[in-house]
Structures are given as C-alpha cells and as structure tokens.
Amino acid sequence: MRRRKPRQQASSGNARGPFFKSIPVSQLTDKERKDWVVAMGEQARSELADALAEVEALTARVEPFQTLTVMASYALMRFATKDNSRERSTPEVQQGHVEFLQAMYLRLPPSTLLSPSTPDDIQVLFDQLPRLFAAQHQARLPTRESVDRPVTENEGALRIVQEYLRAHTTVVRNWGYFSSVTRISGGLLSGIDQQFTARYGLAASDVAKLFEHLIRRQEKHVSDHWARVQEVFRLATVDEMVDAFFARFPFDGKTAETAAELKREALTTRRLKAALLPMADQYLAAEFFFASDPIAQEMGLPPAAVDGLLRRLSLSFGALADIPVDRLFLNNPVWLRPLIALDSPGEYFCALPQTLMSFVHQIVDELVKPHPELAKRLSDVRSDFLESEVERLLTVAFPDVQVVSRFKWRDGDQEFETDAMLRFDSTILLVEAKSAKVSWPALRGAPDRLLRDVRELIVTPSEQSGRLAAKLQQEIALRSAGSAPQMNFPLSLDNVTAVVRLSVSLQDFATVQSVPSLLAQAGVLNNLYPLAPCFSLADLEVLIDLLEQPHVRLHYIRQRASTMLAQKVVGDELDMLGLYLDTSLNFGGLQPGKQNITLNGYSTRLDRYYTAKDEGRHARKPRRATIAWFNRLCEQISKRPMLGWSELTGALLSLTPIQQQDVEREVQKIARRIREGKPARDGKDTIVLVGPEWANTALAIRARDKGQPGKFLEGAEQLASEVFEHEHVERCCVVAVDALDQQLPYLGGALLTRADRPVPATIFF
C-alpha cells in the first residue's frame, strides 16, 4: 500500500482554478483598518455628490428617449464576438443603472426643447452611473465620529448582511436564466388564470407571455436595425457607405448637404462609421415606441385588456417629481412600472422590457393586491406549484427511484409534513419547499423584516428537515440494535449511509440563502440543527441540467451541505456550481472556518452557456474538470451497483483534478509492473489517499490482475486497518481496477468502517 496525502496548497495546480487571493485590508491593524474605512466613506460621499450632479445636469438638458434607447441597447444587449459568443459591450453598466436613469427622467416634466444625446453624453453616463452606484453603496461607511462606537459582533455581521442585500437589490436582476424565468412564471400564473381573467380581462399566464413578447419584439427590432447598419458598414468606400446609409435612414431637411459634408470630411471608412453611428441611433429609438392595439393583435388578446394592463405598468413624465433621489436606489418605482406612457392614448415607450420579467413576481403581487380573494388564491397556488415542481425535478434528477410527497409524521404531540423525500442507493434525501414571498423591506435591509424573512424562508424549512433527520437517526439506531421499528417511514432504512437535507424556495432571496455563514455570524439564524442548503427553484433546474448523472447530482448536494458546515463561503448558487465543476468543492488544506472565501466570476461559463442556449445558439456545456479515467470508473460503478456504490463514486468525485492525475499516474505505474509480470514494489498494489484531519473518509484504489485466483478485494480489511491508524479516518472506500487493461476498468469495490470504536453507520448532513 502506498499512502499518499492530498496536496495542501492555497492555490490548486489546476489551470481552471481555484486561485486564492487574500484581501489587502485583512493585513491591516485595527486602527489602520478604521482609518481606511473612514477615508473610503469620505471619498464615496464626495463622489456621490459629484456623480449625481453630473447625471442630474445631463438628464435636464438631453432628450430622454434616444438616451434611454442607446443606454439600454449598448449597455444591456449582447453583441456577437469573433468566437460567435455574445458579450455586453459595457458590462460595468447594469440594468439597475438604466432603471435609475429612467426614474431620473420621470422626475422631470415633459419637454420638447431638449437636445439629442451625443456620444460624449452617452460616455458620461457610462462613466458616471457605475461610479454613482458604487459611491452610494460605500457612502454608508462609518464617519470619523461613528467609527469608534462600540458594535457587538452580531451587530457588525448583521450590517454586512444588510449591505449585501442592498447591493444586490440595487443592480442585480436575474433570478434565473430566461427560459427558466418564463417557464416558472407561466406555470405558476396559469394556476390563477380563471380568477385573474374575471378581474383583468386576460389570463394571468398571458401576462407572462406579454412580457416575453415585448422582450422578443425589442430584440428582433434591434437586431433588424443593426443588420441594416452592418449592411452599410460592409461597403468598401466612403461614397458608397454615405449613399447607402441615407437610403436606409432618410432624414428630413438637409440630407443632401449632410451627405456631401460627410463624403468631404470623412477621409476613411472608420471615421465615417463613427460619424454615422450616432445618426443611426436616432432611428433606433423609434423601435422602442409601440401602441397597445398592434401588440394585442399580434398576441390574439383583447385590446382593451392589454391597454389596461400596460397603463398599470407605466409612468408618465413628472410622475416621480416628489420622490427623493436617494429613494430610487432601493425603492425605484420603475421596477414595477417600467413603461413610459405617452400623451396619445394607448401609446408607450419601453427601453427596459426585461425589467418586467425581472420583477414579474412583484408586479403580479401588486396587480392582485386590491383583490384579497385573488391574492389568497395566488398564495395557495404558489405552494402547490412549488411542491409539484420539486417532485417533478426530483423525479428527473433521480430516475427509477420512489419520490414520496407530503409525508406526515409526529414528534411528540406535534404533527409535521415533509414535502418530498427519496432514497437513492444508500442515501436518503429530505426536501422542504418554501413558497413564501421575500418582502421589499427585507430586500432593502430593514433589520426586523430581514430577520423575519430569513427565519421563515431559510431557517424554518431547515429546522423541519433537521427535526425529521434527528428522528431518523434515533430510528436507525433502534433498528440497528434489534429493536422493533417505532416509526412508519415509507422508505427503507436498511444500510442507510447518509441522510441529506435540502430546502427549495420559489423566489430568490437576493442569493442570501447561499451565504449562511454571513447569517450565522449575524446571529439571525438561531437554528437548532445544522442549516440545510437552500436552492431557488430556478437554480435547482440548472443543477439538474448541468450535472447529467444522478450520482454527480447527489454528490454536489452532499458537498454543498458539507461546505456549509465547514467553510465560510460567500457566493450565489451558480458561483458554487461553477466552483464545483473545477474543484468538486474540495478546499484541500484550507482549515474549516478559519477564513472567509468570496467567490468571484465562477458563474461566468454557466451564464454564457445558458444565455446562448436561450438564444438558440450552439454552445458547449460546461463540464466537470474530471479526468477521463475517473469518469469511466464512476460510470462503470453506477452500472454495476452494489449497496453503497454512490459512496464509492462520491469518494472518487471528491478529489481535485490534480489529485486525480496524481492517482492515475501512480496506479498506472503499479499496473505496468503487473502487466510486465513483475511483482509490485514491496508487494504494494494500492494507492491510498488520506485527507486532512477534518476529512473522515479515505480512498484506496487497488490495481489487481483479474486473471489471478482470489477475490479482487482480498485483503481489503487488512488494508483498511492500516488506513484506520489515522485516528480521524472513520471510513475507507476501496476500489479495485483491472491492471491488465490499460484503461484500468472497475473490478469491484467496498465501503469499510473502522471497528475499534463506535462509528455512526449513517452520516447526517
């Protein structure tokens, strides 16, 4: 047996990461850190005033429609790149920035005396809006007078959670990829179609379809516009480009004079393109105006009902005159009413149709609020829809297993109901679904509502599954001791190796459900049981689609639960999935709980893939950084299942790519000697990986000659006894491979537990 310990390093040798970098301020003394915070706050407050003054001055003199059109098109829409991917041209400007800009315009009365925006004006907005929002966020840093005020550890951590929520609320909009958002919204709202139609003249699910129609309509019109521009820009000479441009984009007045001037002064086609582009932008704005009647006809909906809905989703110029600017960052009326109503009845302007889908839940809540019976119906439908969707997705994720729904059980004199559960191999998965809404005050960081919503949406379902897991722990112990079953549990509890818990929410809670370490430090949890991972429904869909094998899906959920218990990680679920693809959430030698790990950019590959998929473009699905041999082993193990086989695949999948490569190299060395008829060096035919002190499962991979008499796992118990010399190791997964085949295929496996002290047969996450 060759015993190897996994490398303990701060940065993996894997080219895909992770790459760890310490935060500079963590090296400062307490006084230096306070001085730095005060200086940052003072600078931010100064920049906030300067940036806001520039934006206010610009909106007071520059025409709104073209400006909003250019900002929405250039900043928010994706353009094709050389590798056929699509990127936003100015990723620093976010949807929330343009929503704020629209609100600033809606504070002003209508005017026909404003000037068209110039490229310089647009550049000011590209520069100042991100600067404004960053300064607004940092302006709440302590002042010199307040920085030394005593703050408890919980109070300080709660402030971090509040600022995390506020930063998310101001600019982050996507609660799912577009196909998931439309499917979830339409499916949910169809449950109140009849009652909604009685009130509004069209079905609730048609509201979601209308929102999608407006988004697709804008995308098509903008694409058609740019196609016309590109036809011009592909011409070879200045004269050809000028003539073709004005043929496609005629202007009233001095067209001939302007064309002649451009031909005379634009010495190159490159300079001509720069001159023509702002003129084309004036035409682009026309694509963002529409009338309600044609929209109704396109969709086959009642015109009066469509116009009535659009009126409720629109604001007029001057409507926000009385709202202070500072309220627009965290409570922008444009979020719920992103259309601009024009003077002519039934006519509107919309630069931000995507805002409708970003806030579809909140918009529908506002529509049903005046009708209590409709609001109650929507609340009931939310619960039923989420539970049915969770059951459906679990059936897709783990085919050929029984999914038990709405299991009722008792704890003392209390009755509880578990939404869904299943047994996959030797693991039981308990799932709680929570459909309650996230309140606006909580998203703005109001402490009382934040605490209430976190407990209702995150802690309560986790406590429920934790309570059942504790009951199962007692039940398994009783049955293992030979006692009669005390619980009428519908799934087999024989030889269960793990009980894993999961919560699923309908709405995204500003991703705070993915960062329990922040909540724990803030003292807002008060949980009796370890917190279960909490996924939004949209993120659960991504997980199941991205990870294609059931045993890999289970491994991710288990690793997420382990990570929550061991590491303080800040990042949303898609960041975590991206990190899992590269590392299996194996943090190597990073001691649990000793550092805060902030994930940055790990969801980028997922974003590109699912955006391309939604747009109907081919893109390569992101894959786990698992070597081919390990993939083959896991597939072979899954096709020759023994009880507990998923523990073996889990042990293999838990290794980092570098560890996998090291193991393959060493096992091939042993296998080569066996194929050459040479004895293994020192009689050792096994590579063993023993993790750090906080990892209690070891992995042993044996290279055996399948043509030799004897069992492939012969001597495994002796092997395990040597592994168990490491006091922290409680389990050993043994995998035997065929040394005679250069592909090293799977022969057999075993899961062994140390016997020199009591070791729980079941791990509870």
ZAMARGU-4260 file (C-alpha; in steps of 0.2 Angstrom, whole numbers, plus 5000, padded with zeros to 4 digits):
<rodrens>
0) 5000/5000/5000 | 5007/5017/4995 | 5000/5030/5006 | 4998/5047/4999 | 4991/5063/5007
5) 4982/5075/4996 | 4992/5091/4992 | 4988/5105/5004 | 4991/5121/4995 | 4982/5138/4994
10) 4981/5138/4975 | 4977/5122/4965 | 4988/5117/4951 | 4973/5116/4940 | 4973/5129/4926
15) 4954/5131/4929 | 4957/5136/4947 | 4953/5140/4961 | 4965/5154/4963 | 4965/5161/4981
20) 4970/5179/4984 | 4969/5187/5001 | 4960/5204/5004 | 4973/5218/5007 | 4964/5226/5022
25) 4965/5209/5031 | 4983/5213/5034 | 4980/5230/5042 | 4979/5233/5061 | 4963/5238/5069
30) 4967/5257/5069 | 4973/5256/5051 | 4958/5247/5045 | 4946/5260/5053 | 4956/5274/5046
35) 4955/5266/5029 | 4936/5264/5031 | 4933/5282/5036 | 4944/5288/5021 | 4934/5277/5009
40) 4917/5283/5016 | 4923/5302/5014 | 4929/5299/4997 | 4912/5290/4992 | 4901/5304/4999
45) 4911/5316/4989 | 4910/5306/4973 | 4891/5303/4976 | 4888/5321/4976 | 4899/5324/4960
50) 4892/5309/4950 | 4874/5313/4955 | 4876/5331/4950 | 4883/5326/4933 | 4868/5314/4930
55) 4855/5327/4935 | 4863/5340/4924 | 4863/5329/4909 | 4845/5322/4911 | 4839/5341/4912
60) 4846/5345/4895 | 4847/5329/4885 | 4832/5321/4876 | 4826/5305/4886 | 4820/5293/4873
65) 4836/5292/4862 | 4847/5292/4878 | 4837/5278/4886 | 4837/5268/4870 | 4856/5270/4867
70) 4860/5265/4885 | 4848/5250/4885 | 4855/5244/4868 | 4873/5247/4870 | 4874/5243/4889
75) 4862/5229/4891 | 4860/5219/4875 | 4873/5207/4869 | 4883/5208/4853 | 4892/5194/4844
80) 4911/5192/4846 | 4924/5184/4835 | 4921/5167/4843 | 4902/5168/4840 | 4899/5171/4858
85) 4889/5186/4864 | 4895/5199/4876 | 4888/5215/4883 | 4899/5229/4876 | 4899/5238/4893
90) 4897/5226/4907 | 4900/5239/4920 | 4883/5247/4916 | 4869/5236/4923 | 4851/5235/4921
95) 4848/5244/4938 | 4858/5258/4932 | 4847/5261/4917 | 4832/5259/4928 | 4838/5273/4939
100) 4842/5284/4924 | 4824/5282/4918 | 4817/5286/4935 | 4828/5302/4935 | 4820/5307/4918
105) 4802/5303/4926 | 4806/5316/4939 | 4806/5329/4926 | 4791/5337/4917 | 4789/5333/4898
110) 4799/5344/4887 | 4801/5346/4868 | 4816/5358/4870 | 4829/5345/4875 | 4844/5341/4864
115) 4848/5324/4856 | 4861/5315/4866 | 4879/5315/4859 | 4892/5301/4860 | 4900/5312/4873
120) 4884/5312/4883 | 4882/5294/4882 | 4900/5291/4888 | 4897/5302/4903 | 4883/5290/4908
125) 4893/5275/4905 | 4906/5283/4917 | 4895/5291/4930 | 4881/5278/4933 | 4893/5264/4939
130) 4903/5277/4949 | 4887/5284/4956 | 4880/5267/4962 | 4897/5262/4969 | 4898/5278/4979
135) 4880/5277/4985 | 4884/5259/4992 | 4901/5265/5001 | 4894/5281/5007 | 4886/5272/5021
140) 4903/5268/5028 | 4906/5275/5046 | 4912/5293/5048 | 4926/5298/5059 | 4913/5302/5073
145) 4905/5285/5072 | 4919/5273/5068 | 4924/5270/5086 | 4906/5267/5093 | 4905/5250/5101
150) 4897/5237/5090 | 4894/5219/5095 | 4900/5205/5084 | 4882/5201/5079 | 4878/5219/5075
155) 4893/5221/5064 | 4889/5204/5055 | 4871/5210/5053 | 4877/5226/5045 | 4886/5215/5032
160) 4871/5206/5028 | 4861/5222/5026 | 4874/5229/5014 | 4875/5213/5005 | 4856/5213/5002
165) 4856/5232/4997 | 4870/5230/4985 | 4861/5215/4977 | 4844/5224/4977 | 4851/5240/4968
170) 4858/5232/4952 | 4856/5213/4952 | 4841/5207/4942 | 4842/5190/4936 | 4833/5177/4947
175) 4836/5164/4934 | 4840/5161/4915 | 4827/5167/4903 | 4820/5150/4899 | 4818/5146/4917
180) 4810/5163/4921 | 4797/5162/4908 | 4793/5143/4911 | 4792/5146/4930 | 4782/5162/4929
185) 4770/5155/4916 | 4767/5139/4925 | 4764/5147/4941 | 4752/5161/4935 | 4742/5148/4925
190) 4735/5142/4942 | 4725/5159/4944 | 4720/5161/4926 | 4702/5160/4928 | 4701/5172/4943
195) 4713/5184/4935 | 4703/5185/4919 | 4687/5189/4929 | 4696/5204/4936 | 4708/5210/4921
200) 4700/5203/4905 | 4715/5192/4901 | 4723/5177/4909 | 4737/5179/4922 | 4748/5167/4911
205) 4745/5179/4897 | 4754/5192/4907 | 4770/5182/4907 | 4768/5179/4889 | 4765/5198/4885
210) 4781/5202/4895 | 4791/5189/4885 | 4783/5196/4869 | 4789/5213/4872 | 4806/5207/4876
215) 4807/5197/4860 | 4799/5211/4850 | 4813/5223/4856 | 4827/5210/4852 | 4820/5207/4834
220) 4818/5226/4831 | 4836/5230/4837 | 4843/5215/4828 | 4835/5221/4812 | 4841/5239/4815
225) 4859/5233/4817 | 4858/5222/4802 | 4854/5237/4791 | 4868/5247/4799 | 4880/5232/4796
230) 4875/5232/4778 | 4880/5249/4776 | 4897/5247/4786 | 4902/5232/4775 | 4903/5243/4759
235) 4920/5247/4753 | 4921/5266/4750 | 4915/5282/4759 | 4904/5287/4745 | 4895/5270/4744
240) 4893/5270/4763 | 4886/5288/4764 | 4873/5285/4749 | 4868/5268/4756 | 4866/5275/4774
245) 4854/5289/4769 | 4844/5277/4758 | 4841/5266/4773 | 4840/5280/4786 | 4832/5296/4777
250) 4832/5312/4787 | 4821/5327/4785 | 4829/5343/4780 | 4847/5344/4774 | 4850/5326/4769
255) 4860/5330/4753 | 4870/5344/4762 | 4874/5332/4776 | 4879/5318/4764 | 4890/5329/4754
260) 4899/5336/4770 | 4902/5318/4776 | 4909/5312/4760 | 4921/5328/4760 | 4927/5327/4778
265) 4926/5308/4782 | 4943/5303/4775 | 4942/5285/4780 | 4928/5272/4782 | 4932/5270/4800
270) 4930/5289/4804 | 4914/5288/4793 | 4907/5274/4804 | 4910/5284/4820 | 4900/5299/4812
275) 4886/5288/4806 | 4883/5278/4821 | 4875/5292/4832 | 4864/5296/4817 | 4858/5278/4816
280) 4855/5279/4835 | 4841/5292/4832 | 4832/5279/4821 | 4835/5265/4834 | 4824/5275/4847
285) 4809/5273/4835 | 4810/5254/4838 | 4806/5257/4857 | 4789/5265/4854 | 4773/5255/4852
290) 4755/5255/4853 | 4744/5243/4863 | 4732/5238/4849 | 4745/5230/4837 | 4753/5221/4852
295) 4735/5214/4857 | 4733/5209/4839 | 4750/5200/4837 | 4745/5190/4853 | 4727/5187/4850
300) 4722/5196/4866 | 4708/5208/4870 | 4714/5226/4865 | 4706/5234/4880 | 4713/5222/4892
305) 4730/5224/4885 | 4730/5243/4886 | 4723/5242/4903 | 4737/5231/4909 | 4750/5242/4900
310) 4743/5258/4909 | 4745/5250/4926 | 4763/5246/4921 | 4768/5263/4915 | 4773/5280/4922
315) 4772/5297/4914 | 4785/5311/4914 | 4784/5321/4931 | 4776/5306/4940 | 4791/5304/4951
320) 4794/5323/4954 | 4790/5321/4973 | 4801/5306/4976 | 4819/5310/4983 | 4833/5304/4973
325) 4841/5293/4987 | 4825/5283/4987 | 4827/5277/4969 | 4842/5266/4973 | 4832/5254/4984
330) 4814/5258/4980 | 4813/5263/4962 | 4795/5264/4955 | 4802/5259/4938 | 4804/5241/4944
335) 4786/5239/4945 | 4781/5251/4931 | 4795/5251/4918 | 4784/5258/4903 | 4783/5276/4899
340) 4765/5282/4895 | 4765/5295/4881 | 4752/5308/4878 | 4742/5299/4865 | 4731/5286/4872
345) 4737/5268/4870 | 4755/5273/4865 | 4770/5269/4875 | 4789/5269/4876 | 4799/5255/4883
350) 4818/5253/4884 | 4818/5240/4898 | 4805/5226/4894 | 4817/5214/4903 | 4813/5223/4919
355) 4795/5216/4918 | 4802/5198/4919 | 4815/5203/4932 | 4801/5208/4944 | 4787/5198/4937
360) 4783/5190/4954 | 4782/5208/4962 | 4772/5215/4948 | 4759/5202/4949 | 4758/5204/4968
365) 4754/5222/4965 | 4740/5218/4952 | 4732/5205/4964 | 4734/5216/4980 | 4717/5225/4978
370) 4708/5209/4977 | 4710/5199/4993 | 4702/5183/4986 | 4714/5183/4971 | 4729/5187/4982
375) 4724/5172/4993 | 4722/5161/4978 | 4739/5166/4971 | 4747/5161/4988 | 4739/5144/4988
380) 4744/5141/4970 | 4762/5146/4974 | 4763/5132/4987 | 4755/5119/4977 | 4766/5124/4961
385) 4782/5124/4971 | 4779/5107/4978 | 4774/5099/4962 | 4789/5106/4953 | 4801/5100/4966
390) 4793/5082/4965 | 4794/5083/4946 | 4813/5089/4946 | 4817/5076/4959 | 4810/5063/4948
395) 4820/5069/4933 | 4836/5071/4944 | 4835/5053/4951 | 4825/5042/4939 | 4819/5025/4944
400) 4818/5029/4962 | 4802/5032/4973 | 4799/5050/4977 | 4787/5051/4992 | 4777/5068/4994
405) 4769/5076/5009 | 4774/5063/5022 | 4766/5066/5038 | 4775/5062/5054 | 4774/5066/5073
410) 4786/5072/5085 | 4778/5071/5102 | 4761/5079/5101 | 4765/5089/5086 | 4762/5084/5068
415) 4773/5089/5053 | 4773/5086/5035 | 4789/5084/5024 | 4786/5090/5006 | 4797/5077/4997
420) 4810/5063/5000 | 4818/5049/4991 | 4831/5036/4993 | 4845/5035/4981 | 4856/5020/4984
425) 4860/5021/5002 | 4857/5040/5004 | 4840/5047/5010 | 4836/5065/5003 | 4824/5075/5013
430) 4817/5091/5004 | 4807/5105/5010 | 4799/5118/4998 | 4795/5135/5004 | 4785/5147/4993
435) 4783/5162/5004 | 4787/5179/4997 | 4803/5190/5001 | 4797/5207/5007 | 4803/5223/5000
440) 4809/5229/5017 | 4820/5214/5019 | 4827/5217/5002 | 4831/5234/5007 | 4840/5228/5023
445) 4827/5233/5036 | 4833/5223/5051 | 4816/5217/5058 | 4809/5211/5041 | 4826/5204/5036
450) 4826/5193/5052 | 4808/5188/5049 | 4810/5183/5031 | 4827/5174/5034 | 4819/5163/5048
455) 4803/5160/5038 | 4811/5156/5021 | 4828/5148/5026 | 4828/5143/5045 | 4810/5136/5047
460) 4811/5123/5032 | 4829/5118/5038 | 4823/5115/5055 | 4809/5105/5049 | 4820/5093/5039
465) 4833/5093/5053 | 4819/5088/5065 | 4815/5073/5054 | 4833/5069/5052 | 4835/5068/5070
470) 4820/5056/5071 | 4828/5045/5058 | 4844/5045/5067 | 4835/5038/5083 | 4825/5026/5072
475) 4840/5019/5063 | 4850/5017/5080 | 4835/5007/5087 | 4833/4996/5072 | 4852/4993/5072
480) 4851/4987/5090 | 4837/4975/5085 | 4823/4984/5092 | 4806/4985/5083 | 4803/5000/5072
485) 4795/5014/5081 | 4792/5025/5065 | 4781/5021/5050 | 4794/5028/5037 | 4789/5024/5019
490) 4807/5022/5013 | 4819/5008/5018 | 4831/5012/5032 | 4842/4997/5030 | 4860/5001/5027
495) 4857/5019/5025 | 4874/5028/5024 | 4869/5046/5023 | 4854/5057/5026 | 4855/5073/5017
500) 4843/5088/5018 | 4839/5102/5006 | 4827/5117/5005 | 4820/5124/4989 | 4812/5142/4988
505) 4801/5148/4974 | 4809/5166/4975 | 4827/5170/4975 | 4831/5179/4992 | 4844/5191/4984
510) 4856/5175/4985 | 4857/5177/5004 | 4851/5159/5005 | 4868/5154/4998 | 4878/5163/5011
515) 4873/5155/5028 | 4890/5160/5035 | 4885/5178/5034 | 4868/5174/5043 | 4876/5164/5056
520) 4889/5177/5061 | 4875/5190/5061 | 4865/5179/5074 | 4849/5179/5064 | 4848/5160/5062
525) 4845/5153/5080 | 4844/5136/5072 | 4844/5120/5082 | 4850/5109/5068 | 4864/5112/5055
530) 4857/5123/5041 | 4852/5114/5025 | 4857/5120/5008 | 4844/5131/5001 | 4842/5132/4982
535) 4829/5143/4972 | 4818/5133/4960 | 4827/5141/4945 | 4844/5136/4952 | 4839/5118/4955
540) 4834/5117/4937 | 4851/5122/4932 | 4859/5110/4944 | 4849/5095/4936 | 4853/5101/4918
545) 4871/5104/4921 | 4876/5089/4931 | 4869/5075/4920 | 4872/5059/4930 | 4861/5056/4946
550) 4877/5051/4956 | 4885/5068/4952 | 4869/5077/4957 | 4869/5069/4973 | 4887/5072/4976
555) 4885/5090/4973 | 4871/5091/4986 | 4881/5082/4998 | 4897/5093/4995 | 4886/5109/4997
560) 4880/5103/5014 | 4897/5099/5019 | 4904/5115/5013 | 4890/5125/5023 | 4896/5116/5039
565) 4914/5118/5036 | 4918/5134/5026 | 4913/5152/5026 | 4909/5154/5008 | 4901/5170/5000
570) 4894/5167/4983 | 4877/5163/4974 | 4872/5145/4970 | 4878/5147/4952 | 4895/5153/4958
575) 4896/5137/4969 | 4891/5126/4954 | 4905/5134/4944 | 4917/5131/4958 | 4911/5113/4959
580) 4915/5110/4941 | 4933/5115/4944 | 4936/5108/4962 | 4922/5096/4967 | 4921/5109/4982
585) 4937/5101/4989 | 4946/5115/4998 | 4961/5105/5001 | 4971/5111/5015 | 4961/5126/5020
590) 4956/5123/5038 | 4937/5124/5040 | 4930/5140/5047 | 4947/5149/5048 | 4944/5161/5033
595) 4930/5169/5023 | 4930/5164/5005 | 4922/5176/4992 | 4919/5168/4975 | 4921/5180/4960
600) 4916/5176/4942 | 4914/5157/4944 | 4896/5158/4936 | 4903/5166/4920 | 4904/5150/4910
605) 4887/5145/4915 | 4880/5162/4911 | 4887/5161/4893 | 4881/5143/4890 | 4863/5146/4896
610) 4862/5163/4888 | 4867/5155/4871 | 4855/5141/4874 | 4841/5153/4877 | 4846/5162/4861
615) 4846/5146/4851 | 4864/5147/4848 | 4876/5132/4849 | 4887/5132/4864 | 4897/5119/4873
620) 4890/5114/4890 | 4902/5117/4905 | 4909/5101/4911 | 4917/5095/4927 | 4936/5095/4927
625) 4936/5076/4930 | 4949/5066/4921 | 4943/5053/4909 | 4948/5038/4919 | 4938/5044/4934
630) 4923/5047/4923 | 4924/5030/4917 | 4926/5022/4934 | 4911/5031/4940 | 4900/5026/4925
635) 4906/5008/4927 | 4902/5008/4946 | 4885/5015/4943 | 4881/5001/4930 | 4887/4988/4942
640) 4879/4994/4958 | 4881/4986/4975 | 4873/4994/4991 | 4883/5009/4994 | 4890/5011/4977
645) 4887/5030/4977 | 4899/5032/4992 | 4912/5025/4980 | 4908/5037/4966 | 4907/5051/4979
650) 4925/5047/4985 | 4931/5047/4968 | 4922/5063/4963 | 4928/5072/4979 | 4946/5073/4973
655) 4953/5088/4964 | 4959/5086/4946 | 4977/5087/4951 | 4974/5073/4964 | 4965/5063/4951
660) 4980/5065/4939 | 4992/5060/4953 | 4982/5045/4957 | 4981/5039/4939 | 5000/5041/4937
665) 5004/5030/4952 | 4991/5017/4948 | 4997/5015/4931 | 5015/5013/4937 | 5008/4998/4948
670) 4998/4991/4934 | 5013/4992/4922 | 5023/4981/4933 | 5009/4969/4934 | 5007/4968/4915
675) 5026/4965/4914 | 5024/4950/4926 | 5034/4959/4939 | 5029/4960/4957 | 5023/4976/4964
680) 5036/4986/4973 | 5037/4980/4991 | 5021/4970/4987 | 5011/4986/4987 | 4997/4986/4974
685) 4986/5000/4982 | 4986/5019/4982 | 4978/5027/4997 | 4973/5045/4999 | 4971/5051/5017
690) 4963/5068/5019 | 4967/5081/5032 | 4961/5080/5050 | 4944/5086/5046 | 4940/5073/5032
695) 4935/5057/5039 | 4934/5046/5023 | 4949/5039/5015 | 4950/5032/4997 | 4960/5016/4992
700) 4962/5011/4974 | 4970/4994/4970 | 4977/4988/4954 | 4974/4969/4953 | 4977/4955/4940
705) 4959/4949/4937 | 4966/4933/4929 | 4974/4928/4946 | 4964/4917/4958 | 4957/4925/4973
710) 4945/4940/4975 | 4948/4957/4969 | 4946/4964/4986 | 4955/4951/4996 | 4965/4959/5010
715) 4954/4974/5010 | 4951/4973/5028 | 4969/4972/5032 | 4971/4987/5021 | 4958/4997/5030
720) 4965/4993/5047 | 4981/5001/5041 | 4971/5016/5035 | 4962/5017/5051 | 4979/5020/5060
725) 4975/5038/5056 | 4963/5042/5071 | 4952/5055/5061 | 4948/5042/5047 | 4932/5033/5050
730) 4928/5026/5033 | 4938/5019/5019 | 4931/5017/5001 | 4940/5003/4992 | 4940/5002/4973
735) 4949/4988/4963 | 4954/4990/4945 | 4960/4979/4931 | 4979/4981/4929 | 4979/4970/4914
740) 4969/4983/4904 | 4977/4999/4901 | 4961/5008/4903 | 4961/5002/4921 | 4942/4997/4921
745) 4932/4994/4938 | 4933/4977/4945 | 4924/4979/4962 | 4923/4990/4977 | 4919/4990/4996
750) 4915/5003/5009 | 4923/4998/5026 | 4921/5006/5043 | 4933/5006/5057 | 4928/4994/5071
755) 4940/4999/5086 | 4927/5012/5091 | 4909/5016/5088 | 4907/5024/5072 | 4890/5030/5066
760) 4884/5019/5051 | 4874/5034/5044 | 4881/5052/5041 | 4868/5066/5044 | 4871/5082/5034
</rodrens>
